[in-house]
């Protein structure tokens, strides 16, 4: 089995019932702009994408429970005036 490291996903498309994701790596950052390079593509059915979403959500929730991750509180944006 091959292991592919990816920093993220650049594109997600739905073509003929298949979800296609381009996996990318950040090659360098210049002036706060990331240069990315596609390293692989992933194709899966819509049901497979939904199962993957559920599995990732469960993994993230477990890491939060174990203290590995911390959820950020939603930030309240105000206009700077007080009522």
N, CA, C and O atoms as CSV, one atom per row, in Angstrom:
chain,resi,resn,atom,element,x,y,z
A,1,UNK,N,N,0.847,-1.177,0.000
A,1,UNK,CA,C,0.000,0.000,0.000
A,1,UNK,C,C,0.889,1.236,0.000
A,1,UNK,O,O,1.906,1.284,0.692
A,2,UNK,N,N,0.496,2.224,-0.778
A,2,UNK,CA,C,1.241,3.470,-0.880
A,2,UNK,C,C,0.654,4.501,0.082
A,2,UNK,O,O,-0.565,4.615,0.208
A,3,UNK,N,N,1.523,5.252,0.759
A,3,UNK,CA,C,1.096,6.339,1.622
A,3,UNK,C,C,1.375,7.651,0.917
A,3,UNK,O,O,2.480,7.876,0.423
A,4,UNK,N,N,0.369,8.521,0.870
A,4,UNK,CA,C,0.500,9.834,0.240
A,4,UNK,C,C,0.235,10.878,1.308
A,4,UNK,O,O,-0.802,10.853,1.970
A,5,UNK,N,N,1.182,11.801,1.473
A,5,UNK,CA,C,0.974,12.913,2.399
A,5,UNK,C,C,0.398,14.086,1.617
A,5,UNK,O,O,0.882,14.404,0.531
A,6,UNK,N,N,-0.636,14.733,2.160
A,6,UNK,CA,C,-1.222,15.916,1.535
A,6,UNK,C,C,-1.454,16.976,2.603
A,6,UNK,O,O,-1.866,16.672,3.722
A,7,UNK,N,N,-1.179,18.239,2.234
A,7,UNK,CA,C,-1.467,19.358,3.124
A,7,UNK,C,C,-2.929,19.778,3.044
A,7,UNK,O,O,-3.434,20.455,3.940
A,8,UNK,N,N,-3.602,19.380,1.980
A,8,UNK,CA,C,-4.997,19.768,1.847
A,8,UNK,C,C,-5.593,19.359,0.513
A,8,UNK,O,O,-5.029,18.557,-0.232
A,9,UNK,N,N,-6.751,19.937,0.239
A,9,UNK,CA,C,-7.496,19.658,-0.980
A,9,UNK,C,C,-7.645,20.965,-1.745
A,9,UNK,O,O,-8.013,21.990,-1.171
A,10,UNK,N,N,-7.353,20.925,-3.056
A,10,UNK,CA,C,-7.452,22.137,-3.870
A,10,UNK,C,C,-8.792,22.223,-4.583
A,10,UNK,O,O,-9.364,23.309,-4.681
A,11,UNK,N,N,-9.291,21.134,-5.069
A,11,UNK,CA,C,-10.540,21.137,-5.832
A,11,UNK,C,C,-11.398,19.947,-5.443
A,11,UNK,O,O,-10.899,18.857,-5.167
A,12,UNK,N,N,-12.695,20.184,-5.429
A,12,UNK,CA,C,-13.649,19.100,-5.243
A,12,UNK,C,C,-14.673,19.246,-6.361
A,12,UNK,O,O,-15.306,20.293,-6.499
A,13,UNK,N,N,-14.833,18.198,-7.154
A,13,UNK,CA,C,-15.802,18.239,-8.248
A,13,UNK,C,C,-16.661,16.987,-8.226
A,13,UNK,O,O,-16.240,15.934,-7.748
A,14,UNK,N,N,-17.866,17.119,-8.748
A,14,UNK,CA,C,-18.785,15.998,-8.898
A,14,UNK,C,C,-19.021,15.813,-10.389
A,14,UNK,O,O,-19.607,16.676,-11.044
A,15,UNK,N,N,-18.564,14.689,-10.921
A,15,UNK,CA,C,-18.717,14.390,-12.340
A,15,UNK,C,C,-19.288,12.980,-12.466
A,15,UNK,O,O,-18.694,12.015,-11.985
A,16,UNK,N,N,-20.438,12.873,-13.113
A,16,UNK,CA,C,-21.072,11.571,-13.343
A,16,UNK,C,C,-21.234,10.753,-12.065
A,16,UNK,O,O,-21.028,9.540,-12.072
A,17,UNK,N,N,-21.599,11.409,-10.981
A,17,UNK,CA,C,-21.843,10.710,-9.718
A,17,UNK,C,C,-20.605,10.343,-8.936
A,17,UNK,O,O,-20.696,9.647,-7.924
A,18,UNK,N,N,-19.439,10.802,-9.388
A,18,UNK,CA,C,-18.183,10.516,-8.695
A,18,UNK,C,C,-17.594,11.822,-8.173
A,18,UNK,O,O,-17.457,12.796,-8.914
A,19,UNK,N,N,-17.248,11.827,-6.888
A,19,UNK,CA,C,-16.584,12.972,-6.272
A,19,UNK,C,C,-15.098,12.842,-6.547
A,19,UNK,O,O,-14.508,11.792,-6.295
A,20,UNK,N,N,-14.494,13.891,-7.057
A,20,UNK,CA,C,-13.053,13.897,-7.324
A,20,UNK,C,C,-12.411,15.007,-6.495
A,20,UNK,O,O,-12.856,16.154,-6.514
A,21,UNK,N,N,-11.354,14.638,-5.765
A,21,UNK,CA,C,-10.636,15.583,-4.911
A,21,UNK,C,C,-9.175,15.618,-5.347
A,21,UNK,O,O,-8.551,14.570,-5.509
A,22,UNK,N,N,-8.630,16.810,-5.536
A,22,UNK,CA,C,-7.209,16.962,-5.830
A,22,UNK,C,C,-6.469,17.177,-4.521
A,22,UNK,O,O,-6.730,18.150,-3.814
A,23,UNK,N,N,-5.552,16.280,-4.191
A,23,UNK,CA,C,-4.749,16.392,-2.985
A,23,UNK,C,C,-3.506,17.207,-3.317
A,23,UNK,O,O,-2.854,16.968,-4.334
A,24,UNK,N,N,-3.180,18.167,-2.462
A,24,UNK,CA,C,-2.067,19.068,-2.758
A,24,UNK,C,C,-1.122,19.197,-1.574
A,24,UNK,O,O,-1.487,18.954,-0.423
A,25,UNK,N,N,0.096,19.586,-1.894
A,25,UNK,CA,C,1.101,19.949,-0.892
A,25,UNK,C,C,1.482,21.403,-1.101
A,25,UNK,O,O,1.518,21.894,-2.229
A,26,UNK,N,N,1.766,22.082,-0.004
A,26,UNK,CA,C,2.266,23.453,-0.070
A,26,UNK,C,C,3.768,23.353,-0.290
A,26,UNK,O,O,4.482,22.739,0.503
A,27,UNK,N,N,4.245,23.965,-1.383
A,27,UNK,CA,C,5.671,23.871,-1.693
A,27,UNK,C,C,6.450,25.019,-1.073
A,27,UNK,O,O,7.591,24.833,-0.649
A,28,UNK,N,N,5.848,26.207,-1.015
A,28,UNK,CA,C,6.463,27.322,-0.304
A,28,UNK,C,C,5.434,28.425,-0.147
A,28,UNK,O,O,4.418,28.451,-0.841
A,29,UNK,N,N,5.713,29.327,0.768
A,29,UNK,CA,C,4.819,30.455,1.018
A,29,UNK,C,C,5.609,31.731,0.771
A,29,UNK,O,O,6.650,31.962,1.386
A,30,UNK,N,N,5.101,32.551,-0.134
A,30,UNK,CA,C,5.738,33.826,-0.449
A,30,UNK,C,C,4.714,34.933,-0.278
A,30,UNK,O,O,3.632,34.877,-0.862
A,31,UNK,N,N,5.049,35.932,0.513
A,31,UNK,CA,C,4.181,37.089,0.745
A,31,UNK,C,C,2.749,36.642,1.087
A,31,UNK,O,O,1.775,37.132,0.517
A,32,UNK,N,N,2.657,35.716,2.014
A,32,UNK,CA,C,1.399,35.173,2.524
A,32,UNK,C,C,0.556,34.477,1.464
A,32,UNK,O,O,-0.649,34.314,1.652
A,33,UNK,N,N,1.164,34.064,0.352
A,33,UNK,CA,C,0.469,33.287,-0.670
A,33,UNK,C,C,1.168,31.940,-0.793
A,33,UNK,O,O,2.385,31.866,-0.963
A,34,UNK,N,N,0.375,30.877,-0.703
A,34,UNK,CA,C,0.940,29.524,-0.762
A,34,UNK,C,C,1.038,29.052,-2.203
A,34,UNK,O,O,0.099,29.195,-2.987
A,35,UNK,N,N,2.178,28.492,-2.532
A,35,UNK,CA,C,2.342,27.802,-3.815
A,35,UNK,C,C,2.044,26.342,-3.563
A,35,UNK,O,O,2.637,25.719,-2.683
A,36,UNK,N,N,1.117,25.797,-4.342
A,36,UNK,CA,C,0.721,24.406,-4.128
A,36,UNK,C,C,1.044,23.560,-5.350
A,36,UNK,O,O,1.159,24.049,-6.474
A,37,UNK,N,N,1.186,22.263,-5.076
A,37,UNK,CA,C,1.479,21.285,-6.127
A,37,UNK,C,C,0.565,20.095,-5.902
A,37,UNK,O,O,0.490,19.564,-4.794
A,38,UNK,N,N,-0.136,19.671,-6.961
A,38,UNK,CA,C,-0.996,18.503,-6.846
A,38,UNK,C,C,-0.125,17.257,-6.713
A,38,UNK,O,O,0.815,17.056,-7.482
A,39,UNK,N,N,-0.451,16.425,-5.724
A,39,UNK,CA,C,0.330,15.207,-5.501
A,39,UNK,C,C,-0.445,13.937,-5.825
A,39,UNK,O,O,0.145,12.884,-6.066
A,40,UNK,N,N,-1.768,14.045,-5.828
A,40,UNK,CA,C,-2.594,12.875,-6.121
A,40,UNK,C,C,-4.032,13.323,-6.325
A,40,UNK,O,O,-4.391,14.465,-6.040
A,41,UNK,N,N,-4.831,12.420,-6.815
A,41,UNK,CA,C,-6.269,12.657,-6.943
A,41,UNK,C,C,-6.987,11.492,-6.275
A,41,UNK,O,O,-6.521,10.353,-6.303
A,42,UNK,N,N,-8.120,11.801,-5.679
A,42,UNK,CA,C,-8.926,10.798,-5.003
A,42,UNK,C,C,-10.316,10.836,-5.622
A,42,UNK,O,O,-10.895,11.912,-5.771
A,43,UNK,N,N,-10.849,9.698,-5.978
A,43,UNK,CA,C,-12.192,9.605,-6.542
A,43,UNK,C,C,-13.004,8.641,-5.699
A,43,UNK,O,O,-12.528,7.563,-5.343
A,44,UNK,N,N,-14.244,9.035,-5.375
A,44,UNK,CA,C,-15.113,8.161,-4.592
A,44,UNK,C,C,-16.566,8.472,-4.908
A,44,UNK,O,O,-16.893,9.545,-5.414
A,45,UNK,N,N,-17.419,7.529,-4.604
A,45,UNK,CA,C,-18.850,7.723,-4.806
A,45,UNK,C,C,-19.388,8.679,-3.744
A,45,UNK,O,O,-18.730,8.934,-2.736
A,46,UNK,N,N,-20.584,9.201,-3.979
A,46,UNK,CA,C,-21.204,10.087,-2.987
A,46,UNK,C,C,-21.435,9.352,-1.665
A,46,UNK,O,O,-21.131,9.914,-0.613
A,47,UNK,N,N,-21.965,8.108,-1.670
A,47,UNK,CA,C,-22.101,7.400,-0.390
A,47,UNK,C,C,-20.763,7.223,0.330
A,47,UNK,O,O,-20.702,7.314,1.556
A,48,UNK,N,N,-19.692,6.970,-0.426
A,48,UNK,CA,C,-18.375,6.817,0.201
A,48,UNK,C,C,-17.925,8.131,0.822
A,48,UNK,O,O,-17.327,8.135,1.898
A,49,UNK,N,N,-18.206,9.255,0.151
A,49,UNK,CA,C,-17.858,10.568,0.706
A,49,UNK,C,C,-18.612,10.811,2.017
A,49,UNK,O,O,-18.035,11.311,2.983
A,50,UNK,N,N,-19.886,10.461,2.049
A,50,UNK,CA,C,-20.681,10.654,3.270
A,50,UNK,C,C,-20.176,9.774,4.410
A,50,UNK,O,O,-20.133,10.219,5.557
A,51,UNK,N,N,-19.792,8.526,4.109
A,51,UNK,CA,C,-19.211,7.659,5.149
A,51,UNK,C,C,-17.890,8.230,5.647
A,51,UNK,O,O,-17.606,8.197,6.844
A,52,UNK,N,N,-17.083,8.754,4.725
A,52,UNK,CA,C,-15.800,9.355,5.096
A,52,UNK,C,C,-16.022,10.563,6.003
A,52,UNK,O,O,-15.307,10.746,6.989
A,53,UNK,N,N,-17.007,11.377,5.670
A,53,UNK,CA,C,-17.335,12.548,6.507
A,53,UNK,C,C,-17.683,12.109,7.924
A,53,UNK,O,O,-17.204,12.690,8.898
A,54,UNK,N,N,-18.517,11.084,8.033
A,54,UNK,CA,C,-18.918,10.589,9.356
A,54,UNK,C,C,-17.711,10.060,10.128
A,54,UNK,O,O,-17.574,10.333,11.320
A,55,UNK,N,N,-16.843,9.313,9.466
A,55,UNK,CA,C,-15.661,8.765,10.127
A,55,UNK,C,C,-14.708,9.879,10.566
A,55,UNK,O,O,-14.155,9.816,11.664
A,56,UNK,N,N,-14.512,10.892,9.727
A,56,UNK,CA,C,-13.646,12.007,10.105
A,56,UNK,C,C,-14.240,12.793,11.271
A,56,UNK,O,O,-13.517,13.203,12.179
A,57,UNK,N,N,-15.553,13.003,11.247
A,57,UNK,CA,C,-16.212,13.712,12.355
A,57,UNK,C,C,-16.028,12.960,13.662
A,57,UNK,O,O,-15.752,13.568,14.696
A,58,UNK,N,N,-16.179,11.641,13.624
A,58,UNK,CA,C,-15.985,10.829,14.832
A,58,UNK,C,C,-14.540,10.909,15.320
A,58,UNK,O,O,-14.294,10.996,16.523
A,59,UNK,N,N,-13.586,10.879,14.391
A,59,UNK,CA,C,-12.171,10.953,14.775
A,59,UNK,C,C,-11.854,12.305,15.401
A,59,UNK,O,O,-11.124,12.372,16.390
A,60,UNK,N,N,-12.389,13.377,14.841
A,60,UNK,CA,C,-12.151,14.719,15.384
A,60,UNK,C,C,-12.778,14.837,16.764
A,60,UNK,O,O,-12.149,15.355,17.687
A,61,UNK,N,N,-14.019,14.361,16.919
A,61,UNK,CA,C,-14.678,14.417,18.230
A,61,UNK,C,C,-13.900,13.631,19.281
A,61,UNK,O,O,-13.807,14.060,20.431
A,62,UNK,N,N,-13.344,12.493,18.897
A,62,UNK,CA,C,-12.538,11.689,19.836
A,62,UNK,C,C,-11.271,12.443,20.240
A,62,UNK,O,O,-10.880,12.413,21.407
A,63,UNK,N,N,-10.624,13.122,19.279
A,63,UNK,CA,C,-9.422,13.896,19.610
A,63,UNK,C,C,-9.752,15.070,20.518
A,63,UNK,O,O,-8.941,15.436,21.369
A,64,UNK,N,N,-10.928,15.668,20.354
A,64,UNK,CA,C,-11.361,16.744,21.259
A,64,UNK,C,C,-11.585,16.170,22.655
A,64,UNK,O,O,-11.133,16.751,23.642
A,65,UNK,N,N,-12.280,15.028,22.748
A,65,UNK,CA,C,-12.523,14.376,24.037
A,65,UNK,C,C,-11.223,14.014,24.740
A,65,UNK,O,O,-11.124,14.133,25.962
A,66,UNK,N,N,-10.217,13.568,23.972
A,66,UNK,CA,C,-8.929,13.165,24.537
A,66,UNK,C,C,-8.006,14.347,24.818
A,66,UNK,O,O,-6.909,14.162,25.343
A,67,UNK,N,N,-8.439,15.558,24.473
A,67,UNK,CA,C,-7.631,16.744,24.733
A,67,UNK,C,C,-6.535,17.000,23.705
A,67,UNK,O,O,-5.689,17.871,23.905
A,68,UNK,N,N,-6.545,16.254,22.616
A,68,UNK,CA,C,-5.536,16.442,21.570
A,68,UNK,C,C,-5.840,17.697,20.763
A,68,UNK,O,O,-4.933,18.433,20.376
A,69,UNK,N,N,-7.132,17.933,20.512
A,69,UNK,CA,C,-7.588,19.124,19.800
A,69,UNK,C,C,-8.483,19.941,20.706
A,69,UNK,O,O,-9.069,19.417,21.654
A,70,UNK,N,N,-8.585,21.217,20.413
A,70,UNK,CA,C,-9.486,22.093,21.148
A,70,UNK,C,C,-10.342,22.832,20.140
A,70,UNK,O,O,-9.827,23.457,19.214
A,71,UNK,N,N,-11.653,22.759,20.324
A,71,UNK,CA,C,-12.557,23.469,19.420
A,71,UNK,C,C,-12.500,24.958,19.739
A,71,UNK,O,O,-12.514,25.358,20.903
A,72,UNK,N,N,-12.435,25.766,18.696
A,72,UNK,CA,C,-12.470,27.216,18.866
A,72,UNK,C,C,-13.904,27.662,19.094
A,72,UNK,O,O,-14.835,27.175,18.452
A,73,UNK,N,N,-14.061,28.588,20.010
A,73,UNK,CA,C,-15.373,29.152,20.248
A,73,UNK,C,C,-15.706,30.094,19.099
A,73,UNK,O,O,-14.820,30.788,18.601
A,74,UNK,N,N,-16.967,30.133,18.668
A,74,UNK,CA,C,-17.332,31.075,17.607
A,74,UNK,C,C,-17.065,32.503,18.064
A,74,UNK,O,O,-17.365,32.866,19.202
A,75,UNK,N,N,-16.506,33.303,17.177
A,75,UNK,CA,C,-16.204,34.680,17.514
A,75,UNK,C,C,-17.391,35.564,17.179
A,75,UNK,O,O,-18.000,35.431,16.117
A,76,UNK,N,N,-17.715,36.471,18.096
A,76,UNK,CA,C,-18.808,37.401,17.893
A,76,UNK,C,C,-18.230,38.666,17.273
A,76,UNK,O,O,-17.312,39.272,17.826
A,77,UNK,N,N,-18.764,39.058,16.135
A,77,UNK,CA,C,-18.306,40.263,15.470
A,77,UNK,C,C,-19.248,41.402,15.817
A,77,UNK,O,O,-20.462,41.293,15.644
A,78,UNK,N,N,-18.686,42.482,16.301
A,78,UNK,CA,C,-19.498,43.652,16.629
A,78,UNK,C,C,-19.053,44.826,15.791
A,78,UNK,O,O,-17.968,44.812,15.210
A,79,UNK,N,N,-19.899,45.850,15.730
A,79,UNK,CA,C,-19.556,47.029,14.946
A,79,UNK,C,C,-18.784,48.074,15.753
A,79,UNK,O,O,-18.506,49.166,15.257
A,80,UNK,N,N,-18.447,47.741,16.975
A,80,UNK,CA,C,-17.638,48.625,17.796
A,80,UNK,C,C,-18.439,49.640,18.596
A,80,UNK,O,O,-17.859,50.409,19.363
A,81,UNK,N,N,-19.747,49.662,18.439
A,81,UNK,CA,C,-20.579,50.585,19.203
A,81,UNK,C,C,-21.249,49.834,20.333
A,81,UNK,O,O,-21.483,48.630,20.234
A,82,UNK,N,N,-21.555,50.533,21.394
A,82,UNK,CA,C,-22.259,49.897,22.510
A,82,UNK,C,C,-23.686,50.416,22.540
A,82,UNK,O,O,-23.950,51.560,22.171
A,83,UNK,N,N,-24.604,49.562,22.984
A,83,UNK,CA,C,-26.028,49.935,23.026
A,83,UNK,C,C,-26.391,50.476,24.364
A,83,UNK,O,O,-27.545,50.842,24.590
